[in-house]
Amino acid sequence: MHVAPLAVSDARQYRELMLEAYTQAADAFTSTAEEREAEPLSWWEHRIASSSGLSQSFGAFDGEQLVGTVSLAYSSKPKTRHSALVIGMYVRPAARRRGAGLMLMRAAVAAAAERGDVRTLRLTVTEGNAPAIRLYESLGFTAWGVEPEAICTPSGYKGKVHMSLTLSGTKANE
């Protein structure tokens, strides 16, 4: 298994993986499979790597098969340029417990740190998703609040735990 930045040529595999994610882990995402299925391939290509440099995605590959992904969304606004958002984290069930999630998050943290202008990474995770919270905490992310009833899921309303990581001197850069 290896992790690499996604390229536009990965857009079809990325779309397929994320549509699976929105279906299989519906409580983890604020978007639905139906919403994202309607997006054209160009939307997925932009999510992988926007020409403006405001998005970046990584993939975990088992051979040639994309089995996991995470993306970063950067801000163009001067007052928020120091903070990036981690989005779309997903690893296929068959690839879990093999280090893919950790490798993906390390790649995302390193990429954000390399930009030089990003000081903080932010993310949200659905309340009760203990494996994801453990992963993020292992990299130094800390929870700082919970947004109650942030999403309406098939199993009811769920809160979103807000977490952040200050990039200088983090465990992830060791």
N, C-alpha and C positions, 0 to 999 in steps of 0.2 A: 504494500500500500504506500502511495506517495501523495503529497499535496502540491498543487501548482496553481498559479493564477489561471483563471478561466479566460479563454479567448472567444472571440465572436464565433469561431467554428464549433464551439461547445454549446451554442445556444439551444439547439434542439434537445440535446441530452439534459441540459440544465432545466429547460422548460418541463420536460417529462419528470425529472426528479422532484421539482418544486410542486407540480400538480399532485404528485403522489404525497408529498409532505402535507399539503393543504387538506388532503383527504384523510390520510392515516393519522395525522397529529393535529386534527382540526382545532383542538383547544390551545395549541401552542402559537397560533398565528392570528393576526387581526384580519387577514384577507381570507376569502373562501376560494375553493377550487373553481367554482363557477365564475367568480369575478376574474380570476387570473387566466382561465381558459379562453376568455374572450379577448385577451390582449394579443396583438399581432407579434410575430417573431421579432420585429424591430424593438418592441418594448423590452423583451428578454435580452436582446443584444445590448441595449442601453444599460440595463441593470448590471450586466457582466462588466462592462467598462465603458462609461460615457466618454464621449469625445471631449467633454469639458473637464474630465478628471474628477468628477464629483461622485463617482461610484466605482467600486472595485469588488470583484468576487474571486473566491478561491474554491477549488474542488479537490475532494479526496478521491483518488482513483485506485481501483483494484484492477490492475492491468490497464485496459482501455476503458473500463466501465466506471462512470461517475457514480459514486456511492454516497457522497456527502458534499455539503456546500455551506459557505457562509459569505455574507457580503458586508461591505462597509459603505455607508452613505456619508459624504462629506458636505459641509455647508459652504456656500459661496459668500455668505454675509460676513462682513468684517467683525461684528460683535460675537459671532458664534463659530467662526472658522477654527477655533482652538479645540472644538469638540466634534467627534465623529460618532455615528450610530452604527452599532452592530445589528444586522438584520438577516433574516432568512437562514438561520442556522438549522441544519437538518442532516442526519445521517441515517441511511437505510437500516432497518432493524438487523438484517443479516450482517452488517458491517460494524455494528456497535460492539463495544468492549474490546476493540482492537486498536484503540488509540487514535482513530480518525477525528473524533471531536476535538481532542487535545491538539492534534497537529493543525487542524483548521483554525482553531482559535489562536494558536501561537503564530501562525502565518498572518492572520488579521492584525494581531497586536503589533507584530514586527513591521508590517506594511504601514500602519498608521504612525508608528514611531519614526519610521524613515522619512516621512513627509516633512518633519521638522516643525510644522506649524500646529500639529495636533497634540494637545496636552492631555485630553481626557477622552476615554471611550465610554459610551453609554449603551445600555441595552435594557430590554424588559424581558421578563420570563414569567410565564403563567404560574400563579400560586399553586403549590403542590407538586411542581415538577422538580423533585429532589435531585435526580441525576444531573439535570442541567445546572441547577444552582450549585451543586458540588463542583462541577466542572469549572464554572465561572469563578467560584471562590478559590479554587486551587491555583488560579492564575492571578489572584489578588483583587478581583472585583469585590466590592462591598455593596450590600443592600442599604439603601437610604430611605426607602419609602415604599408603600403599597398603594396603588390606585384601586380602590374597591370597585367591583362590578365594571371593570374596564372593557370586558368583552362579553358578548352574549353567545354562548356555545350551545351545541346540541344537548349538553349535559347541565346547562344552567349558566348563570352569571359567574364570572371568574375575575379575580383581581390580578393585576400585573405588578410584579415586584420590580422596582427600578433599581438598577445596579450601575456602578461606575468604577472606572479604573484610571488612576493618574499614571501617565506613562513613564515619567522619569523615576528610575530606581525600582521598577516593578519586578516581581518574580518571573513574569513572562519573558523578560529580556535577559534572563540568566543563561 
